[in-house]
Amino acid sequence: MLLAASVLTACNTQSDKQEAILKAQQKTIDSMRIAMEKKAIIDSMNTLNAQREKEEKWEEIERNEATSHTQAVSHTAAPAAAPAKKKWSHTAKGAVVGAGTGAITGAIVNKKRGEGALIGSLIGAGVGAGTGAIVDHSVKKRKQQ
C-alpha cells in the first residue's frame, strides 16, 4: 500500500510540474502575441502619419502654386498669409477615434482586459480608418465638382 501511495504521489507531482511548465509557456506565447499586436498598431499609426504628411506636403505645394499664380497675375506682392493649422484627415481621425472606442469596448467585453483592449483597438482603428477614407473620398469628389 505504501508503494502504491508513493507512486500515485509521484505521478501527481509530475503532472503539476508539467501543468506549471505549460502555463509558463502559454504566458510567454500570450506576451509575444500582445507585443506583435502592439507593433501592428504602431506600424499602422506610423503609416497613417506618413500618409497625412505626404498629403499636407502636396496641399502646401498646391497652395504655393496658386499663390505664385495669383501674384503673377496681379503684379503686386500680397502680404504673407499666416501659417495654416495642421488639419487631420478624416481617415486619421477615424482611426484614432475607432482605436479608442474599440479598446474600451474590447476591455469591457473580453475577460482578459488587456487582450480585449488590444484586439478592440486594432479592429476599431481599421473600421475607423476605413470610414474616414470613405468620407475623405466623398469630400475630394465634392471639391472636384
ROLO-93110 format. One record per residue (C-alpha): residue number from 1; residue in three letters; x, y, z. Coordinates in Angstrom, 3 decimals, m for minus. Each point is the difference from the previous one (the first is absolute). Layout:
N
<site nr="NUM" rest="ala" u="X" v="Y" w="Z"/>
...
# end
This chain:
145
<site nr="1" rest="met" u="0.000" v="0.000" w="0.000"/>
<site nr="2" rest="leu" u="2.841" v="2.350" w="0.839"/>
<site nr="3" rest="leu" u="1.537" v="m0.673" w="m3.403"/>
<site nr="4" rest="ala" u="m3.297" v="0.729" w="m1.798"/>
<site nr="5" rest="ala" u="m0.483" v="3.252" w="1.918"/>
<site nr="6" rest="ser" u="3.546" v="1.177" w="m0.803"/>
<site nr="7" rest="val" u="m0.440" v="m0.818" w="m3.710"/>
<site nr="8" rest="leu" u="m3.281" v="1.950" w="m0.146"/>
<site nr="9" rest="thr" u="1.580" v="2.960" w="1.808"/>
<site nr="10" rest="ala" u="2.986" v="0.018" w="m2.376"/>
<site nr="11" rest="cys" u="m2.286" v="m0.082" w="m3.051"/>
<site nr="12" rest="asn" u="m2.094" v="2.845" w="1.398"/>
<site nr="13" rest="thr" u="3.118" v="2.112" w="0.647"/>
<site nr="14" rest="gln" u="1.187" v="m0.554" w="m3.595"/>
<site nr="15" rest="ser" u="m3.349" v="1.105" w="m1.413"/>
<site nr="16" rest="asp" u="0.099" v="3.144" w="2.166"/>
<site nr="17" rest="lys" u="3.471" v="0.796" w="m1.313"/>
<site nr="18" rest="gln" u="m1.100" v="m0.568" w="m3.579"/>
<site nr="19" rest="glu" u="m3.048" v="2.202" w="0.536"/>
<site nr="20" rest="ala" u="2.180" v="2.773" w="1.415"/>
<site nr="21" rest="ile" u="2.345" v="m0.257" w="m2.988"/>
<site nr="22" rest="leu" u="m2.952" v="0.143" w="m2.409"/>
<site nr="23" rest="lys" u="m1.393" v="3.064" w="1.764"/>
<site nr="24" rest="ala" u="3.385" v="1.725" w="m0.196"/>
<site nr="25" rest="gln" u="0.243" v="m0.801" w="m3.708"/>
<site nr="26" rest="gln" u="m3.524" v="1.336" w="m0.593"/>
<site nr="27" rest="lys" u="0.851" v="3.245" w="1.828"/>
<site nr="28" rest="thr" u="3.062" v="0.410" w="m2.220"/>
<site nr="29" rest="ile" u="m2.079" v="m0.598" w="m3.125"/>
<site nr="30" rest="asp" u="m2.650" v="2.470" w="1.192"/>
<site nr="31" rest="ser" u="2.593" v="2.686" w="0.719"/>
<site nr="32" rest="met" u="1.540" v="m0.508" w="m3.454"/>
<site nr="33" rest="arg" u="m3.445" v="0.283" w="m1.615"/>
<site nr="34" rest="ile" u="m0.685" v="3.240" w="1.879"/>
<site nr="35" rest="ala" u="3.384" v="1.403" w="m1.046"/>
<site nr="36" rest="met" u="m0.742" v="m0.832" w="m3.649"/>
<site nr="37" rest="glu" u="m3.416" v="1.631" w="0.212"/>
<site nr="38" rest="lys" u="1.519" v="3.134" w="1.560"/>
<site nr="39" rest="lys" u="2.559" v="0.136" w="m2.803"/>
<site nr="40" rest="ala" u="m2.774" v="m0.325" w="m2.584"/>
<site nr="41" rest="ile" u="m1.854" v="2.943" w="1.562"/>
<site nr="42" rest="ile" u="3.145" v="2.125" w="0.080"/>
<site nr="43" rest="asp" u="0.793" v="m0.881" w="m3.616"/>
<site nr="44" rest="ser" u="m3.513" v="0.876" w="m1.157"/>
<site nr="45" rest="met" u="0.092" v="3.348" w="1.833"/>
<site nr="46" rest="asn" u="3.450" v="0.761" w="m1.493"/>
<site nr="47" rest="thr" u="m1.384" v="m0.792" w="m3.454"/>
<site nr="48" rest="leu" u="m2.954" v="2.316" w="0.585"/>
<site nr="49" rest="asn" u="2.301" v="2.783" w="1.225"/>
<site nr="50" rest="ala" u="2.271" v="m0.397" w="m3.036"/>
<site nr="51" rest="gln" u="m3.013" v="0.089" w="m2.304"/>
<site nr="52" rest="arg" u="m1.338" v="3.115" w="1.732"/>
<site nr="53" rest="glu" u="3.372" v="1.755" w="m0.267"/>
<site nr="54" rest="lys" u="0.161" v="m0.877" w="m3.691"/>
<site nr="55" rest="glu" u="m3.495" v="1.411" w="m0.570"/>
<site nr="56" rest="glu" u="0.916" v="3.186" w="1.908"/>
<site nr="57" rest="lys" u="3.130" v="0.378" w="m2.114"/>
<site nr="58" rest="trp" u="m2.047" v="m0.224" w="m3.217"/>
<site nr="59" rest="glu" u="m2.552" v="2.466" w="1.353"/>
<site nr="60" rest="glu" u="2.797" v="2.426" w="0.853"/>
<site nr="61" rest="ile" u="1.456" v="m0.350" w="m3.494"/>
<site nr="62" rest="glu" u="m3.425" v="0.652" w="m1.520"/>
<site nr="63" rest="arg" u="m0.483" v="3.048" w="2.256"/>
<site nr="64" rest="asn" u="3.419" v="1.346" w="m0.981"/>
<site nr="65" rest="glu" u="m0.773" v="m0.492" w="m3.687"/>
<site nr="66" rest="ala" u="m3.346" v="1.763" w="0.394"/>
<site nr="67" rest="thr" u="1.652" v="2.845" w="1.912"/>
<site nr="68" rest="ser" u="2.766" v="0.428" w="m2.596"/>
<site nr="69" rest="his" u="m2.585" v="m0.048" w="m2.791"/>
<site nr="70" rest="thr" u="m2.076" v="2.658" w="1.784"/>
<site nr="71" rest="gln" u="3.071" v="2.162" w="0.569"/>
<site nr="72" rest="ala" u="1.047" v="m0.291" w="m3.631"/>
<site nr="73" rest="val" u="m3.453" v="1.103" w="m1.178"/>
<site nr="74" rest="ser" u="m0.340" v="2.944" w="2.392"/>
<site nr="75" rest="his" u="3.658" v="1.169" w="m0.307"/>
<site nr="76" rest="thr" u="m0.113" v="1.036" w="3.645"/>
<site nr="77" rest="ala" u="1.410" v="m1.765" w="3.007"/>
<site nr="78" rest="ala" u="m2.707" v="m1.310" w="2.281"/>
<site nr="79" rest="pro" u="0.624" v="0.014" w="3.749"/>
<site nr="80" rest="ala" u="1.186" v="m3.334" w="1.348"/>
<site nr="81" rest="ala" u="m2.812" v="m2.169" w="1.296"/>
<site nr="82" rest="ala" u="0.108" v="m1.334" w="3.524"/>
<site nr="83" rest="pro" u="1.037" v="m3.663" w="0.116"/>
<site nr="84" rest="ala" u="m3.035" v="m2.256" w="m0.139"/>
<site nr="85" rest="lys" u="m0.756" v="m2.357" w="2.849"/>
<site nr="86" rest="lys" u="0.733" v="m3.606" w="m0.727"/>
<site nr="87" rest="lys" u="m3.252" v="m1.751" w="m0.752"/>
<site nr="88" rest="trp" u="m0.491" v="m3.669" w="0.604"/>
<site nr="89" rest="ser" u="m1.489" v="m1.992" w="m2.822"/>
<site nr="90" rest="his" u="m3.244" v="m1.812" w="0.626"/>
<site nr="91" rest="thr" u="1.929" v="m3.270" w="m0.356"/>
<site nr="92" rest="ala" u="2.401" v="0.885" w="2.826"/>
<site nr="93" rest="lys" u="m2.800" v="1.292" w="2.219"/>
<site nr="94" rest="gly" u="m2.048" v="m3.130" w="m0.646"/>
<site nr="95" rest="ala" u="2.932" v="m2.257" w="0.822"/>
<site nr="96" rest="val" u="0.704" v="1.760" w="3.301"/>
<site nr="97" rest="val" u="m3.636" v="0.150" w="1.082"/>
<site nr="98" rest="gly" u="m0.589" v="m3.586" w="m1.117"/>
<site nr="99" rest="ala" u="3.073" v="m1.254" w="1.865"/>
<site nr="100" rest="gly" u="m1.107" v="1.717" w="3.213"/>
<site nr="101" rest="thr" u="m3.569" v="m1.211" w="m0.263"/>
<site nr="102" rest="gly" u="1.113" v="m3.511" w="m0.943"/>
<site nr="103" rest="ala" u="2.447" v="m0.171" w="2.906"/>
<site nr="104" rest="ile" u="m2.668" v="0.991" w="2.508"/>
<site nr="105" rest="thr" u="m2.559" v="m2.382" w="m1.476"/>
<site nr="106" rest="gly" u="2.540" v="m2.846" w="m0.235"/>
<site nr="107" rest="ala" u="1.059" v="0.466" w="3.619"/>
<site nr="108" rest="ile" u="m3.626" v="m0.087" w="1.132"/>
<site nr="109" rest="val" u="m1.023" v="m3.006" w="m2.096"/>
<site nr="110" rest="asn" u="3.028" v="m2.278" w="0.361"/>
<site nr="111" rest="lys" u="0.873" v="m1.706" w="3.292"/>
<site nr="112" rest="lys" u="3.692" v="0.611" w="m0.694"/>
<site nr="113" rest="arg" u="m0.135" v="3.808" w="0.133"/>
<site nr="114" rest="gly" u="3.362" v="0.740" w="m1.625"/>
<site nr="115" rest="glu" u="m0.449" v="m2.438" w="m2.847"/>
<site nr="116" rest="gly" u="m3.549" v="1.221" w="m0.589"/>
<site nr="117" rest="ala" u="1.132" v="3.607" w="m0.064"/>
<site nr="118" rest="leu" u="2.771" v="m0.801" w="m2.473"/>
<site nr="119" rest="ile" u="m2.223" v="m1.955" w="m2.352"/>
<site nr="120" rest="gly" u="m2.768" v="2.579" w="0.316"/>
<site nr="121" rest="ser" u="2.362" v="2.853" w="m0.787"/>
<site nr="122" rest="leu" u="1.308" v="m1.810" w="m3.087"/>
<site nr="123" rest="ile" u="m3.478" v="m0.685" w="m1.308"/>
<site nr="124" rest="gly" u="m1.245" v="3.472" w="0.943"/>
<site nr="125" rest="ala" u="2.967" v="1.706" w="m1.673"/>
<site nr="126" rest="gly" u="m0.594" v="m1.987" w="m3.174"/>
<site nr="127" rest="val" u="m3.713" v="0.759" w="m0.103"/>
<site nr="128" rest="gly" u="0.559" v="3.663" w="0.888"/>
<site nr="129" rest="ala" u="2.709" v="0.427" w="m2.628"/>
<site nr="130" rest="gly" u="m2.230" v="m1.658" w="m2.599"/>
<site nr="131" rest="thr" u="m2.918" v="2.250" w="0.847"/>
<site nr="132" rest="gly" u="2.246" v="3.073" w="m0.026"/>
<site nr="133" rest="ala" u="1.418" v="m0.986" w="m3.389"/>
<site nr="134" rest="ile" u="m3.531" v="m0.206" w="m1.396"/>
<site nr="135" rest="val" u="m0.757" v="3.470" w="1.365"/>
<site nr="136" rest="asp" u="3.295" v="1.381" w="m1.385"/>
<site nr="137" rest="his" u="m0.844" v="m1.468" w="m3.401"/>
<site nr="138" rest="ser" u="m3.450" v="1.574" w="m0.052"/>
<site nr="139" rest="val" u="1.414" v="3.396" w="1.095"/>
<site nr="140" rest="lys" u="2.624" v="m0.214" w="m2.741"/>
<site nr="141" rest="lys" u="m2.704" v="m0.831" w="m2.555"/>
<site nr="142" rest="arg" u="m2.078" v="2.996" w="1.136"/>
<site nr="143" rest="lys" u="3.010" v="2.330" w="m0.329"/>
<site nr="144" rest="gln" u="0.621" v="m1.205" w="m3.545"/>
<site nr="145" rest="gln" u="m3.591" v="0.761" w="m0.992"/>
# end
